[in-house]
Amino acid sequence: MSSERLPGPRGPESPVGTTLAVDAGLGDPTPDIAGPRTRLAVPGLAVRRERRGKAIIVSADGEVDMISSDALGQELNVATESATDLLVVDLNAVTFFGSAGLAVLMACHQQCGRHDIAFRIAAARRAVLRPVQLTGLDRELALYPTVEQALAG
């Protein structure tokens, strides 16, 4: 089990950062200190969660496949539990997006619907948009090219 100090707005020792322990074998996050940001890393994917006003933004960087999609799903579940108005998933740094990622997005979309939380996705890369379009999920999911546009709605 490793633990790292995540940087807050004033640097790595800022009290606003969050310490997150990650089990190297499973990638299960164990927050040590509650705070506005967390980050989870598994092979090929880094997932970060932060709060901006009434919105929670979950950002993924890397490949979302059947191995790494659980990490994204875990962060989205935590985000859904703490979201009040809006959950934005930023997939602009995702380089591969497989069917397991689509399933995670749809599960979160449905969970947000049950809790009256707006669910929006920021994605401009073909690696994400093409699978979403091919499956017809672009008719179900609210897609925006940037996080700022997703926040504005």
Number of C-alpha atoms within 10 A of each C-alpha: 11 8 14 12 17 19 17 16 11 10 12 14 13 13 15 18 21 23 22 22 20 20 16 13 9 11 18 19 20 15 15 12 13 12 15 14 20 25 23 22 21 21 12 14 22 20 23 17 21 16 17 10 8 11 20 25 25 24 24 25 18 20 22 27 18 13 14 21 22 19 23 25 19 17 22 29 17 12 24 21 12 13 21 16 16 22 27 25 24 25 28 21 18 21 17 19 22 16 15 16 24 19 14 19 23 14 15 20 22 13 17 23 12 9 13 13 18 17 24 23 26 23 21 17 15 15 18 22 17 13 18 22 12 9 11 11 16 14 10 10 15 16 22 19 16 16 20 11 13 22 19 8 12
